[in-house]
Amino acid sequence: MHRKDIRNVAIIAHVDHGKTTLVDQLLRQSGQFGHGELTGECILDSNPLERERGITILSKNCAIDYTDRRGRRYHINIVDTPGHADFSGEVERVLKMADGVLLLVDAFEGVMPQTRYVLSKALAAGLAPLVVINKMDRPGARPHEVHEEVFSLLIDLGAEDCAMDFPVLYASGKEGWATADLHAAEARSVGDIHELFDAIITHVPVPDLDGGAPLQALITTFDYNDYVGRIGIGRVFAGTLEAGKNVAVIDRRGGQTIQRLGQLFRFQGLGRVEVDRVDVGDLFAAVGLEKVDIGDTLADPDHPVALPTVAIDEPTLRLTLHINDSPFAGREGKYVTSRQLRERLHKELQTNVALSVEEHRDEFIVSGRGLLHLGILLENMRREGYELAVGKPEVVYRTDEQGRRLEPIERLVIDVPTDVVGSVMQLVGDRRAEMVHMHRAAVRTQLEFTIPARGLIGLHSRVLTATAGEVVMNHRFASYEPYRGPIGGRANGVMIATESGEVTAYALDQLADRGVMFVEPGEKVYEGQIIGEHGKENDIPVNVVRRKNLTNVRSSTKDTTVVLKASRQITLEGALEYIEPDERVEVTPEHVRLRKVHLKENDRRRAARRTVKQT
């Protein structure tokens, strides 16, 4: 017995190729929602950070009950996956819940690095792609060439013949249409998205699973609720999952525990509905399992047989957190103690399975998949009212059987104007990168490198500057390889405040020729805070709170004529990339500040002497 009315499909693509926008149109045109029920854009990107950055951070599940032109009803489970490399591990896990994939490719950009990665994972999972060439409304769209790029990519990945004969649709998620007729797509004479629904029903296989066999269900991801705790999300691969029954939970090491399943939910629309049972092939959300983890199997207690587990990406980058101990500590945040910080990190571990946390005294070493992965966590914490200090990110090293030091290597692809290729290659080469491919097309050139993960820290901002913002950079984890040698640090020194107080325009004007400022008049600073970047390689102490002495000739009103250079606005992730080992990022709900570990100049000198002696 198996359900023929179920389709499980995952949407995969390179970042910003329009996955979430296309899902919006599927939801709007499904006929499942009344007028006014769906509002806004990127409906599935419910997290404020996802909306602000225009990226999908966490995979999302939704389900559409669709009725075709013949009146037949289908339950279509849709998984919207992240496109950014830092969240690629989640893509690999949630593909376990799908029987087919929609591969979206931008009609202008074509195949990109993450396209290759997600498609390779789909093929490894045995999923044939339904290709959607999206953004046909974009000026410069080149669907013929993009179709050939996808075909070549499938050949490169060693796809089977059935995958090579892939169906293709042309679509515009923004305008809400899809068609298999290229001429209609180029003329943009298509009315709706229903042809995509029909293609999903036709080309995504029916789950060919045994509903009469003993229960086997796989946990692939988690949600969390303060009232019920962890919510295991996964798929039933055999038998039937029933609420209130005992199940055998088999972990990735083969250990078994008998646990009682509490509430059971099935995906419906944008939410979930409570049900008594979930049939084979369908997706579920389970509440009440106390000890369960990613990759665990829920099995029949009388016939406990584990399913193949799913891998969890190991962290490649780590940083140190501790409570904010600056002179301004406690002024802005609601949560300022180590206990509160510990509780928040442990709560994050309930759902963020690619994260790991180690505690050493009052410090927490937090490891993740990349700077964006860790930056999202810190940004969420500051918005929730936490104050903390963060150290410089470091890569996670390994040691092989021969005792060699191994480091994570990333595959980096940079698309730049041809006239600045030399500058970009100089910047990347200084970071121990090795070129593997160069493709020149018209006025732009695509460069492909292997580069140590530590070499990516701070690289994006420097390449942006070198190319006047005309760069597209993407990277993904490749492998662990032998250590490639030291990489130089920041080229410029910093300016450090020598006194606490309020920044004055007079002081900034006097320092204008020394470098670039990070602060503006009226801001409050403290001794030891980094207030700017020095134009030379050494750090210098400066007084930014100095006021002009008043005389009967010179008055304070003359300050109004001072025209200051614009200060550099430092983002959280930009600050993490910028700092050196003797510096910290102070993160509060209202500010991101840079500071030295030792706030007083004498303490910094003593620390420098100790470092010299140790080396």
Steps between C-alpha positions, in 0.01 A plus 500: 500500500627843412346840438489602133372849575816616682790685338809599698717757324797709612593827334875542458706774340790737535444787741265772368372305202139544612399188694292669769333738254394208282355318803303819574330470163428130545328582829308797360374317190426165664138594576555392861503846654229763510542862398720686746636188676842535340663840532841639413785337308725203582226356720709207620786728607330587826819580690572878499864434409392294200283785378768764555778305329286343230629149571354179639680401819293200610320246285123536510220252446161579359230289337253578223179310435470545125216398271596449135288571195343151519388553857761270657640620834866479596687575822828668398762536774748774409836550670662841440873462556777753576726603216799639691805277544501538880165318516570235236501222760134563560432456128657155505289389797162622381546335160426178687140619522458544123434274201597763246654845476421824324837635389471875453756675282508874436434570129775764502764369744469136401679221685683626810719325763218414737293369206767237447512413870125461561448312174782258584333429835163444332650256249685318781163459674353352181274797426440599139475876436212692352685805367340843527681782320375786716506880470406497133381857551854612573674716237773303326335161565672227296291182540665308211850536644381428855328181379830387348685589823265278701546216251880535519483506879304175507764341276778626728322354803460162333121504497316191382318502167161552664627816668655625174159498334376764739175694457541878477264782585554871455363721774483836668442471871463877520223511237348166600510284190664185368492318167680231303461712183815708458343725237210585731748564781712734290186686391383497865152400383440251783228554756560280805715243678274196463724336240762468775247324725424257216872440441552419870215250493626343177876491557548470878468128579230360725658378828558129432499383861337216694223613733447147629856451623615572859538869577813685382514880514806725480557825693670749265457837669365672811273778611478626857220627719536638853195303614562157347877509437654335197274416207643227275424544130545221250341249267332161532684245283306188601187419697289761675594745774227532765461753781504369857683178409841379616783513247857376505740792453822372340790747505789523252715270718236228511378567855129452564248652739125446520313832513137599485403721209286794611330725249538441127465764230469501124596797285209698365535829318748719687446321830430161653183318597482242778419148379471154650722336238735578214508257210804367319670749271365807679685754716437551870585705807518302825468638854583324826820314418746589776819355355516532123760639261557562130530172312313294762252237383153459654428129466250233601598386856441138398707530178755775556692547176698821446500701180828635356587805706566849366829683539536821698758743368790546737587860599783672315508837682486592869505807718506577871213670683484638850297756688547864414763641738545845346440821699159525327391148602139469614381832358305365204443128540248296693712184528855570621610201714690182413206289620263671257753467219542128575122440499460680167776300332362171628157597367657568160649150499147356509441597135834616357660159457801631303605698808715381789574671832784437747528677834832598658457688827297806408566477126307311234664368184228492233576312178298511178508461124618850412497867585143551378379202705657640818411860414130413472509353852668810644262735320199310635644514852562876492144557378371291787677727750832324565830676560821312426861532387626298203855406405658459158363205296740208458482193279466153649813297426539123490792259518531202264647157568851620409473784751468768233297809572192522276285805433163551324533596133219679316416513131481871414345642182538871424326676210660841430545754220792393282692824554543435875599132480860579590408680823266221607756228430756690709260522795401135479855379436621669818265267689656173384241441228568281198326565168329201340302664219455827310220573254491828309165608355445842339585768757501272807724218614420210731785384723494178701737429789559267788571708809542436873184586692703743715594685181135588441476699822500865398551421130156602374522861617847544347394352165194727503728800545741385228217451249290806597222263606492311166560150634302182560669262747389151598669222689429156639691251712720266296715288733761494775854532362849554645564841653607745229704738714448832674276774362570864571266691727338839464713745302404810699519581868220655702439815700422437866318740730709614797214655698133435564235753409307645210658523155545858378506633146809703589698187594388309191598789277849502651532125430348502152833456322600205720251254350133396489272545801249249635323752728310825457469817711278449803571126539622383839830311506724351768872459549628207294221516242605486133364814340659485153745346259849650486642583160823315592570152632548593868239561771487850648326640811283806429276735696162529328323674788728805502321834493630828360616744763283811497651851492366843429613454139397138428156376592336160494256611231776474242467118518182525297706576188705179530423252221601147603560199278232234526575235759517132410197308624607165644257208476516205737646261244728774369630553855567127544702502177690813598635433848837350593570251785564780754160658427136429575161587355259638758148396399199670661138553391582852379870501405779297347828637635863400450738500797835373616510206740711715734340841526792686658809578296742378770321165515525466122873567511556239770295246304704574186827445689373166635407394148847586370664299780282196430593505132 
